Amino acid sequence: MSRRYNIYPPTESKAGRIGAAIGRFLSSTLVFLVVLAGVYMLFTLFDTRSQYRQRQRNNTLRNELAAIELRYDTVQQVLNNVIERDNNVFRILFESEPYDFAESATDIEMESRKRLSKLSEKELARELDTRIKRFENDQKHLSSLCNRISAASDSIGTKTNNIPAIQPVINTELTLLTAPYGMLIHPFYKSLASHQGVDYTVPTGSRVFATADGKVKEVKTRKTTSGRYIIIDHGSGYETQYSHLSRIDVKKGQKVRRGDIIGLTGNSGLSLSPHLHYEVRFNGMRVDPIHYFFMELTPHEYQRMIKISQSGMQSFD
């Protein structure tokens, strides 16, 4: 008899089954990643309507900002040129470096930077446009002032030496000015009165200097409320007066130059204590002398002098 043989499929090993499962998992993962990459590329390459509008708006804003920055740079350059012209005229007219109060504005600048840092790009663009318009107006105003100053400088010519430009006493430490120009308490009447000059508290016999070239217009040696005083006519509308002197060393009609000793300080006239009362007049009007010390004060010293003058409350005459 012939034998019968039953044929069965080979039994899979455990390792084979695990390998097949891993292969199926990797295949599924690969398909998923390919589909995900396709979806990502689809949404990346093709904008939606809202995305397209937003992109166009951003491009428009970016172009507008570039145009505004270009305008700002142009206006800033023009403004810098005007400022430099103004400074040059100042140097020629007053023989001194122009004032710079940037140091005193540091706190304000810091506050401004903090405020600007909180603004959005759109708000910054509006802020920049507003400032550009302001700069343009300032530039026109400064150009007008510069032209006026240039004309005044041309008309004065070499007469800049006739403009009061130094202090009438030696005050290198800036400690002698004790009463400013303005409304102060009168030392004798104890009421507010217009003090139309500045007072220097100095010992009797201190030297008094002419603050600009000129001719002695008036000399008073008799008793007056201003005591012994000198008035110098500097021309171009400028006059200076030196009051409460103890001695006068010039005569009426005598020519003097800036820095000449014209007398000694004292306590003559209606005076609370030894001091010098100094006045500057321009076209008959008394003006604040503190703005006429520019030849010997640095910008920092000028600011300090302003602060000192603002602290005075009582005059000495």
PEFEN-V678393 format. One record per residue. N is the residue number from 1. PHI is phi in whole degrees, -180 to 180 (999 if undefined). NEAR is the number of other ideal C-beta (glycine too) atoms within 10 Angstrom. Layout:
n->N phi->PHI near->NEAR
n->N phi->PHI near->NEAR
This chain:
n->1 phi->999 near->3
n->2 phi->-85 near->4
n->3 phi->-84 near->4
n->4 phi->-103 near->5
n->5 phi->-116 near->5
n->6 phi->-90 near->4
n->7 phi->-101 near->4
n->8 phi->-117 near->5
n->9 phi->-63 near->5
n->10 phi->-64 near->5
n->11 phi->-74 near->6
n->12 phi->-71 near->10
n->13 phi->-79 near->9
n->14 phi->-63 near->7
n->15 phi->-64 near->8
n->16 phi->-66 near->10
n->17 phi->-62 near->10
n->18 phi->-64 near->10
n->19 phi->-62 near->12
n->20 phi->-65 near->11
n->21 phi->-64 near->10
n->22 phi->-64 near->10
n->23 phi->-63 near->10
n->24 phi->-62 near->10
n->25 phi->-64 near->10
n->26 phi->-65 near->10
n->27 phi->-63 near->10
n->28 phi->-64 near->10
n->29 phi->-64 near->10
n->30 phi->-61 near->10
n->31 phi->-62 near->10
n->32 phi->-63 near->10
n->33 phi->-65 near->10
n->34 phi->-63 near->10
n->35 phi->-64 near->10
n->36 phi->-63 near->10
n->37 phi->-64 near->10
n->38 phi->-64 near->10
n->39 phi->-63 near->10
n->40 phi->-61 near->10
n->41 phi->-64 near->10
n->42 phi->-62 near->9
n->43 phi->-78 near->11
n->44 phi->-80 near->8
n->45 phi->-78 near->7
n->46 phi->-121 near->9
n->47 phi->-78 near->13
n->48 phi->-77 near->9
n->49 phi->-61 near->7
n->50 phi->-66 near->8
n->51 phi->-65 near->11
n->52 phi->-63 near->11
n->53 phi->-63 near->11
n->54 phi->-65 near->12
n->55 phi->-64 near->11
n->56 phi->-64 near->11
n->57 phi->-65 near->10
n->58 phi->-63 near->11
n->59 phi->-64 near->10
n->60 phi->-64 near->10
n->61 phi->-62 near->13
n->62 phi->-64 near->11
n->63 phi->-67 near->10
n->64 phi->-63 near->12
n->65 phi->-64 near->16
n->66 phi->-63 near->10
n->67 phi->-66 near->10
n->68 phi->-66 near->17
n->69 phi->-62 near->13
n->70 phi->-65 near->10
n->71 phi->-62 near->16
n->72 phi->-61 near->15
n->73 phi->-61 near->11
n->74 phi->-65 near->13
n->75 phi->-64 near->18
n->76 phi->-63 near->13
n->77 phi->-65 near->10
n->78 phi->-63 near->16
n->79 phi->-63 near->16
n->80 phi->-63 near->11
n->81 phi->-65 near->14
n->82 phi->-65 near->19
n->83 phi->-62 near->15
n->84 phi->-65 near->12
n->85 phi->-61 near->16
n->86 phi->-62 near->17
n->87 phi->-65 near->15
n->88 phi->-64 near->15
n->89 phi->-63 near->21
n->90 phi->-60 near->17
n->91 phi->-63 near->12
n->92 phi->-69 near->14
n->93 phi->-74 near->15
n->94 phi->-111 near->16
n->95 phi->53 near->13
n->96 phi->-153 near->17
n->97 phi->-73 near->12
n->98 phi->-62 near->15
n->99 phi->-72 near->16
n->100 phi->-140 near->14
n->101 phi->-105 near->11
n->102 phi->-62 near->9
n->103 phi->-62 near->9
n->104 phi->-73 near->13
n->105 phi->-100 near->11
n->106 phi->-60 near->9
n->107 phi->-62 near->8
n->108 phi->-64 near->9
n->109 phi->-64 near->10
n->110 phi->-63 near->10
n->111 phi->-64 near->10
n->112 phi->-65 near->11
n->113 phi->-66 near->9
n->114 phi->-62 near->9
n->115 phi->-66 near->10
n->116 phi->-67 near->12
n->117 phi->-66 near->8
n->118 phi->-92 near->7
n->119 phi->-85 near->12
n->120 phi->-78 near->8
n->121 phi->-62 near->10
n->122 phi->-66 near->10
n->123 phi->-68 near->11
n->124 phi->-65 near->14
n->125 phi->-63 near->16
n->126 phi->-64 near->12
n->127 phi->-63 near->13
n->128 phi->-65 near->16
n->129 phi->-64 near->15
n->130 phi->-63 near->10
n->131 phi->-68 near->13
n->132 phi->-62 near->18
n->133 phi->-63 near->12
n->134 phi->-65 near->11
n->135 phi->-63 near->18
n->136 phi->-62 near->15
n->137 phi->-65 near->10
n->138 phi->-63 near->14
n->139 phi->-64 near->18
n->140 phi->-64 near->12
n->141 phi->-65 near->11
n->142 phi->-67 near->18
n->143 phi->-62 near->16
n->144 phi->-64 near->11
n->145 phi->-63 near->13
n->146 phi->-63 near->19
n->147 phi->-65 near->12
n->148 phi->-66 near->11
n->149 phi->-66 near->17
n->150 phi->-62 near->16
n->151 phi->-64 near->11
n->152 phi->-65 near->12
n->153 phi->-65 near->16
n->154 phi->-64 near->10
n->155 phi->-73 near->9
n->156 phi->-77 near->15
n->157 phi->64 near->7
n->158 phi->-86 near->6
n->159 phi->-87 near->14
n->160 phi->-63 near->16
n->161 phi->-68 near->14
n->162 phi->-94 near->20
n->163 phi->-99 near->24
n->164 phi->-53 near->29
n->165 phi->-146 near->19
n->166 phi->-134 near->18
n->167 phi->-80 near->25
n->168 phi->-79 near->28
n->169 phi->-133 near->19
n->170 phi->-75 near->14
n->171 phi->-142 near->17
n->172 phi->-65 near->9
n->173 phi->-89 near->6
n->174 phi->60 near->15
n->175 phi->-111 near->10
n->176 phi->-92 near->19
n->177 phi->-75 near->22
n->178 phi->-120 near->19
n->179 phi->-138 near->24
n->180 phi->-89 near->23
n->181 phi->-81 near->23
n->182 phi->134 near->15
n->183 phi->-81 near->11
n->184 phi->-134 near->18
n->185 phi->-79 near->15
n->186 phi->-71 near->16
n->187 phi->-68 near->17
n->188 phi->-106 near->11
n->189 phi->-90 near->8
n->190 phi->55 near->9
n->191 phi->-135 near->7
n->192 phi->-67 near->11
n->193 phi->-145 near->14
n->194 phi->-76 near->11
n->195 phi->-102 near->23
n->196 phi->-99 near->18
n->197 phi->-162 near->24
n->198 phi->-126 near->28
n->199 phi->-112 near->28
n->200 phi->-111 near->23
n->201 phi->-84 near->17
n->202 phi->-136 near->21
n->203 phi->-64 near->11
n->204 phi->-59 near->16
n->205 phi->95 near->11
n->206 phi->-73 near->19
n->207 phi->-71 near->14
n->208 phi->-117 near->26
n->209 phi->-112 near->17
n->210 phi->-68 near->25
n->211 phi->-90 near->28
n->212 phi->-166 near->26
n->213 phi->-66 near->20
n->214 phi->172 near->25
n->215 phi->-127 near->15
n->216 phi->-65 near->19
n->217 phi->-90 near->15
n->218 phi->-151 near->12
n->219 phi->-132 near->19
n->220 phi->-118 near->19
n->221 phi->-113 near->13
n->222 phi->-83 near->6
n->223 phi->-72 near->11
n->224 phi->-141 near->14
n->225 phi->-63 near->12
n->226 phi->-88 near->21
n->227 phi->66 near->21
n->228 phi->-77 near->22
n->229 phi->-145 near->23
n->230 phi->-129 near->26
n->231 phi->-119 near->19
n->232 phi->-113 near->27
n->233 phi->-94 near->16
n->234 phi->-97 near->25
n->235 phi->80 near->15
n->236 phi->56 near->16
n->237 phi->90 near->13
n->238 phi->-97 near->21
n->239 phi->-139 near->21
n->240 phi->-131 near->24
n->241 phi->-128 near->22
n->242 phi->-127 near->26
n->243 phi->-117 near->27
n->244 phi->65 near->28
n->245 phi->-78 near->27
n->246 phi->-97 near->17
n->247 phi->-150 near->15
n->248 phi->-119 near->19
n->249 phi->-112 near->15
n->250 phi->-130 near->18
n->251 phi->-121 near->9
n->252 phi->-60 near->12
n->253 phi->89 near->9
n->254 phi->-75 near->15
n->255 phi->-85 near->12
n->256 phi->-130 near->21
n->257 phi->-119 near->10
n->258 phi->-55 near->18
n->259 phi->97 near->11
n->260 phi->-67 near->17
n->261 phi->-80 near->12
n->262 phi->-111 near->23
n->263 phi->175 near->23
n->264 phi->-125 near->19
n->265 phi->-69 near->26
n->266 phi->-162 near->24
n->267 phi->-140 near->17
n->268 phi->-78 near->22
n->269 phi->80 near->18
n->270 phi->-82 near->16
n->271 phi->-137 near->22
n->272 phi->-75 near->17
n->273 phi->-162 near->13
n->274 phi->-55 near->19
n->275 phi->-168 near->27
n->276 phi->-116 near->29
n->277 phi->-99 near->26
n->278 phi->-124 near->24
n->279 phi->-126 near->23
n->280 phi->-123 near->26
n->281 phi->-120 near->20
n->282 phi->-131 near->15
n->283 phi->53 near->9
n->284 phi->84 near->7
n->285 phi->-104 near->9
n->286 phi->-74 near->16
n->287 phi->-122 near->17
n->288 phi->-71 near->16
n->289 phi->-64 near->24
n->290 phi->-63 near->20
n->291 phi->-87 near->14
n->292 phi->-119 near->21
n->293 phi->-117 near->22
n->294 phi->-68 near->21
n->295 phi->-76 near->16
n->296 phi->-120 near->14
n->297 phi->-111 near->20
n->298 phi->-76 near->13
n->299 phi->-55 near->17
n->300 phi->-64 near->13
n->301 phi->-67 near->13
n->302 phi->-64 near->20
n->303 phi->-62 near->16
n->304 phi->-64 near->13
n->305 phi->-64 near->20
n->306 phi->-61 near->15
n->307 phi->-63 near->11
n->308 phi->-63 near->16
n->309 phi->-66 near->18
n->310 phi->-75 near->11
n->311 phi->-90 near->8
n->312 phi->-75 near->19
n->313 phi->-125 near->10
n->314 phi->-135 near->14
n->315 phi->-85 near->27
n->316 phi->-111 near->22
n->317 phi->-149 near->23
